[in-house]
Amino acid sequence: MGLRRLGRSDLEIAPLVFGANVFGWTVDQAAAFRLLDRFIDSGLNAIDTADVYSRWAPGNKGGESETMIGSWLKGSPSRRAQVVLITKVGAAPGEDGKGLSRKSIAAGVEASLRRLQTDRIDLYLSHKPDTGTPIEETLSAYEALIRAGKVRAIGASNSTVEGLRQALGTAAAKTLPRYEVEQPEYNLVERKRFESGLRDLCLQAGMGVIVYYSLASGFLSGKYRSKADLGKSARGAAVEKYLNPRGMRILSALDQVAAARGATPAEAALAWLIAREGVTAPIASATTLEQVDSLARAARLRLSEDELRVLTEASEGF
Ligand SMILES: NC(=O)c1ccc[n+]([C@@H]2O[C@H](COP(=O)([O-])OP(=O)(O)OC[C@H]3O[C@@H](n4cnc5c(N)ncnc54)[C@H](OP(=O)(O)O)[C@@H]3O)[C@@H](O)[C@H]2O)c1
């Protein structure tokens, strides 16, 4: 599978990233191992997690997803070299109440490395902006980790255009490492945030972009078409907001494009993202082996210009 470089880093990923926020939530450890094996065996290589996954599940405190990935890596040492491991810090306040302070990052990386049972994180992301910490402090904390060989490259998630511009400017002015990747929410139903300036900035800066909620929490699979469908999975409530005329128009365009290619709507929605200007790869989580196989097919599906236009036009009006 053709690999894509992440910004100016030396990391290269296949154009579909596994989202591991389901581990410890809707996926237990045995199933997680099977899903990861299948994902890597199908030629894909990047896994996205975070220190806080999946603390929202009853009985969890965060760290369960990294712990499962660590056990999987430990069980098959040759895997580590095949995987581009992405994790995040800073969604929860650190010990000093600041998510991206030097202290919080220094403690966060050790805890993540321990849970992941590895000596390095390939791509370490600021999970969300921390306006209480100067960006120079955050970037110099990352610089220390890169020098120590604990982190290969850094990135950010959920940035504002202004915040990202400031981070890139500070990195250049102070000769600190820069964010090589941005991770925004982006999919056929949620286009506004990425397409209003963030994409242009990432393109200008030559950054990698890995987008999340690529399937709009499963809505773009087409399995939720009415309120009666919302009980089909633990995520039903998250997609209710898309049950409107625009959402239905998008699903009908996906049905049309998918049927013509012998694909599923989810695969067509992911292929649209993979072809989208400025996007390096979408992230999607999967809860079954069939879904992993489907993600691998999506990574290989190349839609024609006409097919892409049908989907882009159906999702206008955002
Ligand atoms: N940076 C951030 O702030 C941030 C925030 C959120 C998420 N993320 C990342 O993005 C990842 C993905 O987010 P997400 O899982 O919430 O949303 P998503 O990728 O939009 O939705 C994934 C869900 O869709 C269903 N699905 C997956 N593949 C399918 C297929 N081929 N056919 C039909 N249904 C399919 C599964 O749900 P069911 O089987 O339950 O129906 C799956 O859990 C997370 O794991 C995380 O790594 C990052």
The ligand as a Gaussian input file, in Angstrom:
#p B3LYP/6-31G(d) Opt

LIG

0 1
 N       -8.201000      14.072000      18.701000
 C       -9.397000      13.991000      19.238000
 O       -9.816000      14.875000      20.001000
 C      -10.256000      12.810000      18.902000
 C      -11.616000      12.825000      19.255000
 C      -12.380000      11.717000      18.919000
 C      -11.820000      10.635000      18.250000
 N      -10.484000      10.650000      17.930000
 C       -9.847000       9.490000      17.244000
 O      -10.623000       9.111000      16.151000
 C      -10.949000       7.729000      16.256000
 C      -12.241000       7.466000      15.583000
 O      -13.297000       8.096000      16.269000
 P      -14.641000       7.345000      16.504000
 O      -14.386000       5.909000      16.611000
 O      -15.297000       8.000000      17.668000
 O      -15.518000       7.727000      15.234000
 P      -15.648000       7.158000      13.776000
 O      -14.398000       6.617000      13.257000
 O      -16.339000       8.240000      13.056000
 O      -16.726000       5.965000      13.960000
 C      -16.269000       4.696000      14.137000
 C      -17.424000       3.749000      14.410000
 O      -18.111000       3.485000      13.208000
 C      -18.435000       2.094000      13.113000
 N      -17.668000       1.539000      11.979000
 C      -16.326000       1.490000      11.804000
 N      -15.989000       0.928000      10.629000
 C      -17.137000       0.641000      10.025000
 C      -17.434000       0.047000       8.789000
 N      -16.469000      -0.307000       7.942000
 N      -18.726000      -0.128000       8.462000
 C      -19.699000       0.258000       9.329000
 N      -19.491000       0.824000      10.532000
 C      -18.212000       1.020000      10.863000
 C      -18.007000       1.485000      14.453000
 O      -19.034000       1.656000      15.437000
 P      -20.047000       0.533000      15.947000
 O      -19.500000      -0.782000      15.581000
 O      -20.181000       0.774000      17.412000
 O      -21.297000       0.885000      15.223000
 C      -16.883000       2.394000      14.854000
 O      -16.588000       2.331000      16.222000
 C      -10.871000       7.417000      17.740000
 O      -10.624000       6.068000      18.005000
 C       -9.698000       8.277000      18.135000
 O       -8.515000       7.566000      17.847000
 C       -9.708000      11.712000      18.235000

